[in-house]
Amino acid sequence: MKNRWTKAFAFLAAAGALAAAVGAALAVSGTAATAAAEGEIHACRHPNGGWVRIITGTQTCRAREEAISWNAGGAAGPSKLEDLNGIPCTAEDGTAGKVQLDSAGDDTVLFRCVAGGSPPPPPPPDTKLVINEVDYDQVGTDGDGFVEIKNTGTSSASLTGIALVLVDGADGEEYKRTALSGSLAAGDYLVVEGDPQNGAPDGIALVDTASGSLLDALSYEGAITAAKIGTQTYNLVEGTVLPATVSDSNTVAGSLSRLPDGKDTGNASADWAFTKTLSRGAANIANP
């Protein structure tokens, strides 16, 4: 593409409307365009094939060409030709389509209004479920423990088919499984009541039972690298194992928490810490 065409294409802020006006095939060629003071762009349409030649405001169309114009409106348009790919248009038969760009020579670009076809699939939802806080050891007799899960993504997460699994580090076997249900909004917390063991080590896993994927895990007071959950074996250590000295306490109220709240670098020793402030169902607070 020659540099002298850059200016002409900068005026295609209304390219979608132009494509609709000239039908299924539109090409831009000829001399560089100059917009009128009111923002209009002038062109000449050839009777065959929907070819359009952009002209300056002082030029006239040739014989058999049809004079057309459109208003750029002064709005910020695309900064490069590739930005015009996929914008809506209307084909000659009235069906909705998308603009498709093709190069038809050194100085010519062809705009096709391609109708039909399935729309591109929407992007996958941005969801990320993490184990966010654990209180497995209370002052005195245990009995008020919990595991908190947070959706750190930007879209609501379905909990159907997700299980929270507690693992005994002595044999690597799961000893309790809680099937989750419903959904968890972006940024929200789910508290699963219960009493995770306070052995050394023990572990927690968040598993997608349909795919077998391990969504998140925590191995505390030691490493569990071969947890047997269902028919599969999982490593519950993320990155560097959480030091045994970083643990819940039976003499000081508190919990193991991701600090800052929701932090997940994939490295347990960097993400988790003990805090003396329990924040069941709310953002974690550092209080060493």
C-alpha positions in Angstrom: 0.0 0.0 0.0 1.5 3.3 -1.0 1.8 6.1 1.6 -0.4 8.4 -0.4 -3.4 6.3 0.4 -3.0 6.6 4.1 -4.9 9.9 4.1 -7.7 8.6 1.9 -8.3 5.7 4.2 -8.3 7.9 7.3 -11.6 9.4 6.1 -13.4 6.0 6.2 -15.0 6.5 9.6 -18.3 5.8 7.9 -17.1 2.8 6.0 -20.0 0.6 7.2 -22.5 3.0 5.8 -20.5 3.3 2.6 -20.4 -0.4 2.1 -24.1 -0.6 2.5 -24.6 2.2 -0.1 -22.5 0.6 -2.8 -23.5 -3.0 -2.4 -21.6 -6.3 -2.1 -18.3 -5.1 -3.7 -16.6 -1.8 -3.0 -13.1 -0.7 -4.0 -11.2 2.5 -3.3 -8.7 3.8 -5.8 -7.7 6.9 -7.7 -6.3 10.1 -6.3 -6.1 10.8 -2.5 -9.3 12.2 -1.1 -9.8 15.6 0.4 -12.7 16.1 2.7 -14.9 19.2 2.3 -15.0 21.6 5.2 -18.3 20.1 6.4 -16.7 16.7 6.6 -18.1 15.2 3.4 -16.1 12.7 1.3 -16.8 12.6 -2.5 -16.5 9.6 -4.8 -17.6 8.3 -8.2 -19.2 4.9 -8.5 -18.7 2.8 -11.6 -21.9 1.2 -12.9 -20.3 -2.3 -13.0 -19.2 -4.1 -9.8 -19.7 -1.4 -7.3 -16.3 0.1 -7.8 -15.8 3.5 -6.1 -13.2 6.1 -6.9 -12.6 8.7 -4.2 -12.1 12.2 -5.6 -11.4 15.6 -4.2 -14.2 18.1 -3.8 -13.2 20.0 -6.9 -13.1 16.9 -9.3 -16.0 15.6 -11.3 -17.1 12.1 -12.1 -16.5 10.6 -15.5 -19.2 9.6 -18.0 -21.4 6.7 -16.7 -20.1 7.1 -13.2 -22.5 8.0 -10.4 -21.5 10.8 -8.0 -21.9 9.8 -4.4 -20.8 11.3 -1.1 -20.9 10.6 2.6 -20.3 12.4 5.8 -17.4 11.4 8.0 -19.1 13.3 10.8 -15.9 14.4 12.4 -16.0 11.3 14.7 -12.8 9.4 15.4 -12.5 6.7 12.8 -10.3 3.7 12.4 -6.6 4.3 12.5 -5.6 1.6 10.0 -7.3 -0.4 7.3 -7.4 -3.6 9.3 -9.7 -1.9 11.8 -12.5 -2.0 9.1 -12.5 -5.8 8.8 -15.7 -7.2 10.3 -17.7 -4.0 10.7 -21.4 -4.4 9.9 -22.7 -3.8 6.3 -25.8 -4.6 4.2 -25.3 -6.6 0.9 -27.2 -5.8 -2.3 -29.9 -8.4 -1.5 -30.6 -6.7 1.8 -29.0 -9.3 4.0 -26.8 -8.3 6.9 -23.1 -9.0 6.6 -19.6 -8.1 7.6 -17.0 -6.1 5.7 -14.1 -8.2 4.4 -11.0 -6.5 3.0 -9.0 -7.7 0.0 -6.1 -6.2 -1.8 -6.8 -5.7 -5.5 -3.5 -4.2 -6.5 -0.9 -1.8 -5.2 -3.2 1.2 -5.1 -6.6 -0.6 -4.6 -8.4 -2.1 -1.7 -11.6 -4.1 -2.2 -14.3 -4.0 0.5 -16.7 -6.9 0.3 -19.9 -7.1 2.2 -20.0 -10.8 3.0 -23.4 -12.0 4.1 -24.4 -15.1 6.1 -22.2 -17.3 8.2 -22.2 -17.9 11.9 -21.2 -15.0 14.1 -17.9 -15.4 15.9 -18.3 -17.2 19.2 -18.3 -14.9 22.3 -15.1 -14.9 24.3 -15.0 -17.4 27.1 -16.1 -16.0 30.5 -13.3 -14.6 32.6 -13.7 -16.7 35.8 -11.1 -17.8 38.2 -12.0 -19.7 41.4 -9.4 -19.8 44.2 -9.2 -21.1 47.7 -8.9 -17.8 49.5 -9.0 -18.3 53.2 -8.7 -21.4 55.5 -9.4 -21.6 59.3 -8.4 -25.1 60.2 -7.3 -24.6 63.8 -9.1 -22.7 66.5 -8.2 -21.6 70.0 -9.3 -24.4 72.4 -11.6 -27.1 70.9 -11.9 -27.1 67.1 -15.3 -26.8 65.7 -15.8 -23.5 63.8 -13.5 -24.0 60.8 -14.2 -23.1 57.2 -12.8 -22.8 53.7 -13.5 -19.7 51.7 -13.6 -19.6 47.9 -13.4 -16.4 45.8 -14.1 -15.7 42.2 -11.3 -13.4 41.2 -12.4 -13.2 37.6 -14.7 -10.6 35.9 -17.6 -12.9 35.0 -20.0 -15.0 37.1 -18.7 -18.6 37.6 -20.9 -21.7 37.5 -20.2 -24.0 40.5 -22.0 -27.0 39.0 -19.6 -29.9 38.9 -17.1 -28.2 41.2 -16.0 -30.1 44.4 -14.1 -28.9 47.4 -12.0 -31.8 48.5 -10.1 -32.2 51.8 -7.0 -34.4 51.7 -5.2 -36.2 54.5 -1.5 -35.8 54.2 -0.7 -39.0 56.0 -1.9 -41.2 53.1 -2.8 -38.7 50.4 -6.4 -39.8 50.4 -9.4 -37.5 50.3 -11.4 -37.6 53.6 -14.2 -35.1 52.8 -15.8 -33.9 49.6 -18.3 -31.0 49.3 -20.2 -30.7 46.0 -20.8 -27.1 45.1 -23.8 -25.7 43.2 -25.2 -22.5 41.9 -23.0 -19.7 40.7 -20.5 -17.2 42.2 -20.5 -13.6 41.0 -17.3 -11.9 40.0 -15.5 -10.8 43.1 -17.8 -12.7 45.5 -17.0 -15.2 48.2 -18.4 -18.6 49.1 -17.8 -20.0 52.6 -17.9 -23.8 53.0 -18.3 -24.6 56.7 -16.4 -27.5 58.1 -13.3 -28.5 60.0 -10.2 -29.2 57.8 -7.7 -31.3 59.6 -4.7 -29.7 61.3 -2.2 -32.4 60.8 1.2 -32.0 59.1 0.7 -32.0 56.2 -2.9 -31.7 55.1 -4.4 -30.3 51.9 -7.4 -28.7 50.1 -8.3 -29.1 46.4 -10.8 -27.4 44.2 -11.6 -29.8 41.4 -13.8 -29.7 38.3 -15.2 -33.2 38.4 -16.4 -33.2 34.8 -13.0 -32.5 33.3 -10.9 -33.7 36.2 -9.1 -30.3 36.2 -7.5 -29.1 39.4 -8.7 -25.5 39.7 -6.8 -24.6 42.8 -5.0 -26.2 45.7 -3.3 -25.6 49.0 -0.9 -27.9 50.9 -0.3 -26.6 54.4 2.2 -27.6 57.1 4.1 -29.6 54.5 3.9 -30.8 51.0 1.3 -33.2 49.4 2.5 -34.0 45.9 0.5 -37.1 45.2 -3.1 -36.6 46.5 -5.5 -39.3 45.3 -8.8 -37.7 44.4 -11.3 -39.9 42.7 -9.3 -41.9 40.1 -6.6 -39.2 39.6 -3.5 -38.1 41.4 -2.7 -34.4 42.0 0.1 -32.3 43.2 -1.3 -29.9 45.8 1.8 -27.7 46.0 1.6 -24.5 43.9 5.1 -23.3 43.1 7.2 -23.3 46.3 5.6 -25.1 49.2 4.2 -23.0 52.0 6.8 -23.1 54.9 5.6 -25.2 57.8 6.2 -22.1 60.0 3.3 -20.4 58.2 0.3 -22.1 59.7 -2.9 -21.6 61.5 -2.7 -21.3 65.3 -4.5 -22.9 68.2 -3.4 -20.2 70.6 -4.1 -17.1 68.5 -7.4 -16.7 66.6 -6.8 -16.2 62.9 -6.6 -18.0 59.5 -4.3 -18.8 56.6 -5.2 -16.2 53.9 -4.2 -15.1 50.4 -2.7 -11.6 51.0 -3.5 -9.3 49.5 -7.0 -10.7 49.1 -7.3 -13.0 46.1 -3.6 -12.9 45.2 -2.6 -15.9 43.1 0.8 -15.9 41.5 1.0 -19.7 41.4 3.5 -19.7 44.3 2.1 -20.7 47.7 5.0 -19.3 49.7 4.4 -15.9 48.2 0.6 -15.9 48.2 -0.3 -17.2 51.7 0.2 -15.9 55.2 -1.3 -16.1 58.6 -3.4 -13.2 59.7 -5.0 -12.6 63.1 -8.1 -11.1 61.5 -10.7 -13.6 60.4 -12.6 -12.3 57.4 -15.1 -15.1 56.7 -16.9 -14.2 53.4 -15.1 -10.9 53.0 -11.8 -9.4 51.8 -8.8 -10.7 53.6 -7.0 -8.3 55.9 -3.3 -8.6 56.8 -2.7 -8.6 60.5 0.4 -10.7 61.3 
